[in-house]
Amino acid sequence: MRPPPILVQVAALALVTLVLAFALCFSIVLATPTPAPIRMSVREAVAALAGQHGGRFRIEPRAAPPGCPGVAPVEATLAQATHTPPGRVRACWLDAAGTGKASGNGQSVVLVGDRTLLVDSDARGFQMRYDADARVGMDTSLPAFTAALQGSDGRWRTLTPIDQRLAGWRLRMTAAFGVAMVLLALPVWFAARRLSRPIQRLARAAAASDLDSGAGFPLDGPPELRAVGEAMNAMHARLARHAGERLQAFAAIAHDLRTPLTGLRIRAELVPGEDRQRMIGDLDRMAAMIEQMLAYARAQAQPARPEPVDLEALVAAIATDRQSLGQDVAFLPAGSDARVQADATALHRAIDNLLDNALRFAGSARLGIEAHADRIDLHVDDEGPGIPEDQLAGITTPFKRLETSRSRATGGAGLGLAIAERIAEAHGGRLLLANRTPQGLRATIRLPVR
């Protein structure tokens, strides 16, 4: 079964997340009981005004009494308990909706408009009183109220109860919402990861692709990604075909130049005098350039055929061949296990190109091998002029040469380093170039250990 489009998946994920979030929030609200309204007595208010509030009340100095309707029964009891004239006492309900919802010591409070009714009840029945006839007991459980007393200096001290239970309830609600979000985040994360996995596979395939690889881009996942994969596969095929046609034309031109070049070489042998040697030298350089161009075309067109290769034995044989030709090439075996999976012919060509480059510009070369846990580095060192730091990055570009005059001493097509780099990359490795101290260049073919 093919997955639905990304638009549908994203919309469904957002909708499901929203529904689950609301469901969790409503469940938490319904499952968490709200705290009952604050209840207090006149005795507790008197004790708090005397400094024994234990953090349950807040006392603030004010220039005027609270601007709210006073509660005469509470004010009368409070004035009597604190021995304060009635005109200097003010009490106001904080929770008018909570009056009458609870009772204590046989008394209940009911708020009707601006009038407070006191209901006394016992086994014989109940009696309702209000205004001057209403007397609130010191220990009657009352709804939350604000009490204010005026001191001798004319300033008022206002006492307000602190709803500690409501603060705790809010804290529990916040913690519950946090836990709900964490629980909701896990399935959302897994769903988003499942949605992004085909995109990651497509990105990895694009990063690992090149024109020589036959592996295409994945065609799985939502329809949008399959369409992108099909378009990228078609683009890859067009680019590979175009590059192949260019390489074929390039190789054909280089190959066809050999025939007239051979004829010119034969005719140059018949030229008398000093001109013959100069002509033969120019034709030999042209033949070498054409050979380099053909080698570059082969390196581009032919994939590597890896097989187990003893790198130390291969490098030692190359150094011995060079020394037999009178060239200053040295190799000191490290005696380590330097076996790699490589195309021996292609690797031989890459090493030859690096040696030719070193001998052309420095007159000598030193070969070395460093074996690491995950790679093997093959170094070609020389003591020549090196490469300017600002040109190191682009020196492996085909036909790029530092010496632009292409003189008889250092002539060439500028393909040696490009061929070596292409061969190293075909083996999953890299070609690294770095200037040595105090002078010289180190060219390193880094090959992975598989």
ZAMARGU-4260 file (C-alpha; in steps of 0.2 Angstrom, whole numbers, plus 5000, padded with zeros to 4 digits):
<rodrens>
0) 5000/5000/5000 | 5007/5017/4995 | 5008/5031/5008 | 4996/5045/5005 | 5002/5062/4999
5) 5013/5073/5010 | 4999/5086/5011 | 4987/5073/5017 | 4999/5066/5030 | 5004/5084/5037
10) 4986/5089/5038 | 4981/5072/5047 | 4996/5074/5059 | 4991/5092/5063 | 4972/5087/5065
15) 4976/5072/5076 | 4988/5081/5086 | 4976/5095/5089 | 4962/5083/5094 | 4973/5073/5106
20) 4979/5089/5114 | 4962/5096/5117 | 4956/5078/5123 | 4971/5078/5135 | 4967/5095/5141
25) 4949/5092/5144 | 4952/5076/5153 | 4965/5084/5165 | 4952/5098/5168 | 4938/5086/5172
30) 4949/5074/5182 | 4956/5087/5193 | 4944/5093/5206 | 4944/5112/5208 | 4947/5118/5226
35) 4933/5124/5237 | 4931/5142/5240 | 4941/5150/5254 | 4933/5149/5272 | 4938/5159/5286
40) 4932/5165/5303 | 4933/5182/5312 | 4944/5174/5325 | 4957/5170/5311 | 4956/5187/5305
45) 4959/5195/5322 | 4974/5183/5325 | 4981/5188/5307 | 4979/5206/5311 | 4989/5203/5327
50) 5003/5195/5317 | 4999/5177/5318 | 4994/5174/5300 | 5007/5160/5295 | 5007/5166/5277
55) 4989/5163/5274 | 4985/5182/5274 | 4992/5197/5266 | 4992/5213/5277 | 4994/5230/5268
60) 4994/5248/5274 | 4982/5259/5264 | 4977/5278/5265 | 4958/5273/5263 | 4947/5259/5267
65) 4942/5246/5254 | 4930/5253/5241 | 4917/5240/5243 | 4900/5237/5252 | 4903/5234/5270
70) 4896/5218/5279 | 4888/5225/5295 | 4887/5208/5305 | 4906/5204/5302 | 4911/5222/5305
75) 4901/5222/5322 | 4910/5206/5328 | 4927/5211/5322 | 4925/5228/5330 | 4920/5220/5347
80) 4934/5207/5345 | 4948/5220/5342 | 4940/5233/5354 | 4940/5246/5339 | 4926/5259/5337
85) 4914/5252/5323 | 4917/5267/5312 | 4935/5262/5310 | 4932/5244/5305 | 4927/5238/5287
90) 4924/5221/5281 | 4919/5216/5262 | 4915/5200/5254 | 4929/5193/5242 | 4918/5179/5235
95) 4900/5185/5235 | 4895/5169/5225 | 4902/5158/5238 | 4890/5164/5252 | 4878/5152/5258
100) 4887/5137/5251 | 4894/5131/5267 | 4890/5133/5285 | 4898/5132/5302 | 4893/5131/5320
105) 4875/5132/5316 | 4876/5148/5305 | 4875/5151/5287 | 4878/5167/5277 | 4866/5172/5262
110) 4869/5187/5252 | 4853/5195/5245 | 4858/5211/5235 | 4868/5222/5246 | 4861/5214/5262
115) 4869/5200/5272 | 4857/5187/5280 | 4862/5176/5294 | 4853/5160/5296 | 4854/5151/5313
120) 4849/5133/5313 | 4848/5119/5326 | 4837/5104/5330 | 4822/5115/5333 | 4823/5124/5316
125) 4831/5139/5309 | 4830/5158/5312 | 4834/5171/5299 | 4842/5188/5305 | 4849/5203/5296
130) 4856/5220/5299 | 4857/5225/5318 | 4849/5208/5324 | 4862/5198/5315 | 4877/5193/5325
135) 4891/5183/5318 | 4900/5171/5330 | 4919/5172/5332 | 4921/5154/5325 | 4908/5154/5311
140) 4915/5148/5295 | 4912/5162/5283 | 4916/5165/5265 | 4932/5174/5261 | 4932/5193/5266
145) 4943/5208/5267 | 4945/5216/5285 | 4952/5233/5287 | 4956/5243/5303 | 4960/5261/5305
150) 4974/5265/5317 | 4977/5280/5328 | 4987/5288/5314 | 4972/5288/5302 | 4980/5274/5291
155) 4971/5258/5287 | 4978/5241/5288 | 4970/5229/5276 | 4970/5210/5278 | 4967/5199/5263
160) 4967/5180/5263 | 4978/5171/5251 | 4971/5157/5241 | 4985/5144/5243 | 4974/5130/5238
165) 4970/5138/5221 | 4989/5141/5219 | 4992/5123/5222 | 4978/5118/5210 | 4986/5129/5196
170) 5003/5121/5199 | 4995/5104/5198 | 4986/5109/5182 | 5002/5116/5174 | 5012/5100/5179
175) 4998/5089/5172 | 4998/5099/5155 | 5017/5097/5154 | 5016/5078/5156 | 5002/5078/5143
180) 5013/5087/5131 | 5028/5076/5134 | 5016/5060/5131 | 5009/5069/5116 | 5027/5074/5109
185) 5033/5055/5108 | 5020/5049/5095 | 5020/5066/5086 | 5039/5064/5084 | 5038/5046/5078
190) 5025/5051/5065 | 5036/5066/5059 | 5051/5055/5058 | 5041/5042/5048 | 5036/5056/5036
195) 5054/5063/5034 | 5062/5046/5032 | 5059/5045/5013 | 5066/5063/5011 | 5082/5058/5020
200) 5084/5043/5009 | 5082/5054/4994 | 5094/5067/5000 | 5107/5053/5004 | 5105/5046/4987
205) 5108/5063/4979 | 5123/5066/4989 | 5131/5049/4984 | 5126/5050/4966 | 5138/5054/4952
210) 5137/5053/4933 | 5146/5036/4933 | 5135/5027/4945 | 5121/5017/4939 | 5111/5018/4955
215) 5096/5028/4953 | 5086/5038/4966 | 5073/5029/4977 | 5055/5029/4971 | 5046/5026/4987
220) 5037/5037/4999 | 5023/5049/4996 | 5018/5053/4978 | 5027/5070/4978 | 5043/5062/4983
225) 5041/5048/4970 | 5038/5062/4957 | 5054/5070/4962 | 5064/5054/4962 | 5058/5050/4944
230) 5062/5068/4938 | 5080/5066/4946 | 5082/5049/4938 | 5078/5057/4921 | 5089/5072/4924
235) 5103/5060/4929 | 5101/5050/4914 | 5101/5065/4902 | 5117/5072/4911 | 5126/5055/4910
240) 5122/5053/4892 | 5128/5070/4888 | 5144/5068/4897 | 5147/5051/4889 | 5144/5059/4872
245) 5157/5073/4876 | 5170/5060/4882 | 5167/5049/4867 | 5170/5064/4855 | 5185/5069/4866
250) 5193/5052/4865 | 5189/5050/4846 | 5198/5067/4842 | 5213/5062/4853 | 5213/5045/4844
255) 5212/5052/4827 | 5226/5064/4830 | 5238/5049/4832 | 5238/5045/4813 | 5243/5062/4806
260) 5255/5063/4820 | 5264/5047/4816 | 5265/5053/4798 | 5273/5069/4803 | 5285/5059/4814
265) 5291/5049/4800 | 5293/5064/4789 | 5303/5073/4803 | 5316/5059/4802 | 5320/5065/4785
270) 5323/5083/4789 | 5341/5087/4788 | 5351/5097/4801 | 5346/5104/4818 | 5328/5107/4814
275) 5325/5088/4814 | 5328/5086/4833 | 5317/5101/4837 | 5303/5094/4826 | 5304/5077/4834
280) 5304/5084/4851 | 5288/5094/4848 | 5280/5079/4840 | 5285/5068/4855 | 5277/5081/4867
285) 5261/5081/4856 | 5260/5062/4857 | 5262/5063/4876 | 5248/5076/4877 | 5237/5065/4867
290) 5241/5050/4877 | 5236/5060/4893 | 5220/5065/4885 | 5216/5047/4881 | 5220/5042/4898
295) 5209/5055/4905 | 5194/5049/4894 | 5197/5031/4900 | 5198/5036/4918 | 5181/5045/4916
300) 5172/5032/4906 | 5179/5016/4913 | 5173/5011/4931 | 5186/5004/4943 | 5188/4985/4944
305) 5193/4982/4962 | 5203/4967/4968 | 5215/4964/4983 | 5231/4973/4980 | 5247/4974/4991
310) 5250/4992/4990 | 5268/4991/4996 | 5272/4978/4983 | 5264/4989/4970 | 5273/5005/4975
315) 5290/4995/4977 | 5288/4989/4959 | 5285/5006/4952 | 5300/5014/4962 | 5311/5000/4955
320) 5305/5003/4937 | 5308/5022/4939 | 5326/5019/4946 | 5330/5007/4932 | 5327/5022/4920
325) 5339/5033/4930 | 5326/5043/4939 | 5328/5049/4957 | 5313/5040/4965 | 5315/5032/4982
330) 5303/5021/4992 | 5306/5015/5010 | 5294/5001/5014 | 5285/5003/5031 | 5282/4985/5034
335) 5264/4987/5038 | 5249/4978/5031 | 5244/4989/5017 | 5231/4979/5007 | 5217/4988/4998
340) 5203/4984/4986 | 5208/4993/4971 | 5210/4992/4952 | 5229/4990/4951 | 5231/4996/4933
345) 5221/5012/4937 | 5231/5015/4953 | 5247/5012/4944 | 5242/5026/4932 | 5238/5038/4946
350) 5255/5035/4955 | 5264/5037/4938 | 5255/5054/4935 | 5260/5060/4953 | 5278/5054/4950
355) 5279/5063/4933 | 5273/5079/4941 | 5286/5078/4955 | 5300/5074/4943 | 5295/5087/4931
360) 5296/5101/4944 | 5308/5095/4957 | 5319/5082/4949 | 5316/5069/4963 | 5302/5060/4972
365) 5300/5050/4988 | 5286/5038/4990 | 5279/5033/5007 | 5264/5023/5015 | 5254/5027/5031
370) 5242/5013/5037 | 5228/5019/5048 | 5213/5009/5056 | 5201/5015/5042 | 5212/5021/5028
375) 5229/5020/5020 | 5238/5036/5014 | 5250/5035/4999 | 5262/5050/4999 | 5272/5057/4985
380) 5284/5070/4992 | 5296/5081/4982 | 5306/5096/4986 | 5301/5108/4972 | 5293/5125/4972
385) 5276/5119/4978 | 5259/5126/4974 | 5253/5144/4979 | 5241/5142/4993 | 5227/5152/4984
390) 5228/5139/4969 | 5229/5123/4979 | 5210/5121/4978 | 5208/5122/4959 | 5224/5114/4953
395) 5216/5097/4950 | 5204/5105/4937 | 5207/5097/4920 | 5219/5107/4909 | 5223/5119/4923
400) 5242/5122/4924 | 5252/5134/4935 | 5265/5137/4922 | 5254/5144/4908 | 5268/5145/4894
405) 5268/5126/4892 | 5287/5127/4889 | 5298/5113/4883 | 5304/5110/4900 | 5288/5108/4909
410) 5275/5106/4895 | 5260/5095/4897 | 5241/5096/4895 | 5237/5099/4913 | 5228/5082/4915
415) 5240/5072/4927 | 5233/5078/4943 | 5215/5077/4936 | 5217/5059/4931 | 5225/5055/4948
420) 5210/5063/4957 | 5197/5054/4946 | 5205/5037/4950 | 5206/5041/4968 | 5188/5046/4969
425) 5183/5030/4959 | 5190/5020/4973 | 5180/5029/4986 | 5196/5040/4991 | 5203/5057/4989
430) 5218/5066/4982 | 5225/5078/4994 | 5238/5091/4990 | 5248/5101/5003 | 5264/5111/5003
435) 5278/5105/5014 | 5290/5114/5025 | 5302/5123/5021 | 5298/5118/5003 | 5291/5105/4992
440) 5274/5097/4989 | 5265/5082/4996 | 5252/5073/4985 | 5242/5060/4995 | 5231/5047/4988
445) 5219/5042/5002 | 5211/5025/5000 | 5198/5018/5012 | 5201/5001/5021 | 5186/4989/5017
</rodrens>
